[in-house]
Amino acid sequence: MDSRQSGRGSFGFEVAMTTTATKLFGIDGCRGGWVIAKSEEDSTAVSFAVANNLESLFSQSSRGGFFIAIDIPIGLSEDSARACDQEARKFLGSKGSSVFPVPCRPALQAAAPGRYREACNLNFQASGRRLSKQSHAILPKIAHVDALMKPAMQEWIREAHPELAFATMNHCHFVSLNKRTIEGQRKRLQLLRNAGLAITATDLVAERLRLGRANVKPDDLLDALACLTVARRIARGQATRFPLERPEERDCCGLRMEIWG
């Protein structure tokens, strides 16, 4: 594993533009902001960084030669559940609860911490569904990405879901082992290695120490790596889009509501 990191340290991420190779990024939310796993299309090496926002990376990605898969909703319905979430839950079977209900766009008005009840009411007024506290906790991150995204950017920045990615790596069978257990982490690491990433349990421990134990958890790193494999499949034209067969859905901003695995 390549643990080198270019740029401004743990809370900033500048990409060294020294090669023409396609750059791949898998991103997951974490306590420190966002954990980013980086590789290149034909490389097994992986590096990590933690960033407190994604503006710089998304801006640089517009230069071309980037594919980014991120575990955050892109494209928000005004008043109903998203078809991509419904199909992803069905595909994952008993692990479907890992695809949590995505807030409707009106709830973004109350994304700030401490405004859960307001967000919950806004979501209910829009869709007839209450908002879970888990969903509200990541609402600031959803709002951050939503503010950065434009429809054209979805050519290289896609929404992903780690458990969908692991299921794809596992011959379309969801991984039943909990990712917070040693056994679950061992299974996911094996799948990641089978998918072509040079990563071990020792690497995860070392990277968590380097990035700060308060900033990232082991499953954050695993989820970022899972998204990285999705970015690679997108680059190679091998990724699976959810919903599988329904026509594409777009939100009021023109963003496609879809998940890639």
N, C-alpha and C positions, 0 to 999 in steps of 0.2 A: 504493500500500500504506500502511496505517495502522500505524506502528511504535509507537504509544503503548501503554503497559503500565500497568494499574492495580495498586495493592497494594504488596506488601512487597519488591519488587525481584526479582532473578534467582532467588533460592532460596525464594520464597514467592509464591503466586498468589491474590490476592483478586479476586473478580469484582464489578465495579461494577454494582449492581442499579438502574440509573437509567432503564431502558426496559422495556417489556413485550415486546419482540421476542424470538423464540426464539433462545436462545444455543447456539452450536455449538462443539464442541471436538474436535480430533483430537490424540491423544497417542501419543508414541513414546518408548521408553526411550533414554537417552543417557548419556554419561559423567558428566554433571552431575546425573543423576537421571532426570527426565522433561522432554521438550520438548513444550510445549503450543501448538498453533495454535488461535486463537480467531477466530470470526466470528459473524455473525447470519444467519438464514435467507435474508433477502432482500438481503444486502449482499455486495459483492465484496471489501470491505476485510478484511485479515487482520492479526492481531497475534500476537506470540510471547512466551512466557515459559519459563523453566526453573524447575522446582520439585523439591525433594529428596524430597517425598512428596505423595501425592494426597488425604490425609485431608480437608483443608479444602475442596478443590474438590468431592469426592464428597459431603461433608456439605451444602454449599451447593446442590448439584444436586437434593437432595430437596425443595427449595422448589417445584420445577416450572419449566417453560419452558426446560429444558436437554436437549440430546442430546449424548452423549459416545461417541466411537468410539476404542478404544484397541488398540494392537498389543501385546497380551499375552494369554495364555490365560486364559479365564474358564470355570470348570467343569473339574474334573480327574477323570479316570477312576481307579478304584481299582486296576485290573489289566489294562487293555487300551488299544489305540490308540483315538483318538476318530474317529468317522465323519466329522466335519466336516473334520478334517485330511486324511483319505484322499481325500475328494471334492475338496478345494481343490487338492491335489497333482495329481490327475487333470485338473482344469480348466486348470491352469497348464502342463501338458505338460512341456517341457524346463526350465521355471522352477520346477517343483514342489519342487525341493530347498530353495527359499526358505521353504517351510513345514516347519520342523524338527519332529522328534518331540517331543511335549509330555510332560514327566515325569508319572508317576503320582503321585497324592496322597501315598502313603507317603514319597516322596523329599523332601517338604517338611521332614521331620524333620531333614534334613542340608543345609539351604539355605545355611548360613553358608559364607563363603569358606574354603578349606582343607579342606573336608569332601567333596571330590569322590568319593573312593573309597567312602565310606560311602553317599553318595547313589546312586552307581552300583549298589552292591550292593542297596540297598533297592528301587531300581527293577527290578533283575533279579529279585529275589525276588517282587515283585508281578506282574510282567508277562512275565518271560523276556527282556526287552530291556535292554541296557546303556544308560547315559545318556551322551550326548556331553558334552564339556567346554563346548561352546557352550550347550547346554541348562542345564548346571549354573551357568554364569556369570550367567544371568538368573533363576535360581531365587529369589534374594532378592526380585526384583521381582514374580515370580509370587506369592510368599508374601505380599508387601505388599498386592497387589490382592485376593488371596483373603481376607485377613483383613478387608478393608473391605466386600466384596460380600455382599449378601443377595439372594435370588431376586427380590424385588419390584423391586430396583434395575435389573434387566435390561430393564425397560420403557424406560429412558432411557440406560443405560450398556451398550454392546455391544462384544464382541470384534470387531476388524477385522483385516485383513491388507493392507499397502500394495500388494503386487503384485497381489492380487485387485482392489483398488480401481483400480489403473492399467489392468488388463486390462478392467475394466468401462468405464472412460473411453475405452479404445481399441477400442470396438465388440466386446468379448468376445474380443480377441486379446491374449495376453501380450506385454509389451514385452521384446524379446530383448536390447536394449542394456543393458549393465551400468550400474547407477545410480551407480557411482563414477567413471564416465568423463564427460568433457565432453559427448559425444554423448548418452549416456544421460540425463544431467541435463537437457540441452536438450529432449529428447523429452518427458520427464516434466513439465517446466515448461509446454510447449505444451499438454499434456493438461490440466493444472491450470487454465490460462487458458481453455481451451475449456469447462471445467466451471464457469467463472464466478468464479474467484479471481484477483484482481489481484496477480500476483506475477511478478517478473522475476529473472534471474540476478544483477543488481545488488542487488536486495532480499536475496537469499540471502546474498551476501557481507556486506552491511551488518548483517544480523541476526545472523550468526555472530560478527562482531566485537563487536556489542553484548552478546550473551549470553555471550561468552567462547569462543574457539576451542578451549580445553581442555575445554569442557563439551559442545559439540555439533559434529557433522560435517555437511557439506552434505546427505548422504543422510538424516540424522536429521530435518532440516527438511522435506525432500521427503516422507518417510514420514509425518510428523505432518500435513502438508497433505493427503496421500492419505487419511488417516483422517478428516480434516475433511470431505472430500467424501462419505465414507460417512455421517457424522453428518447431513449435509444430505439425503442420499437417505433416510435413516431418518425424518427429520422430515417428509419429503414422501410417505412410504409407497412409495418407489421402490427400496429396497435389496433385494439378493438374499441369501437365507439359504442357507448351506451347513451341513448337507447339504440338497440341493434337494428331495428327495421323501421321504426317510425320516422316520419319526416322530421327534419331539424326544427327545433323550437328556438325562437329568439326572444329575448326580453325587450323591454321598451327602449333600451339603449342600443339594440341591434346585436347584443352579445349572444352567441349560441349557448344554449343550456345543454351541456353534454359532459360526460365523464369518460376518460380514456384509460384503458387498462392493458 
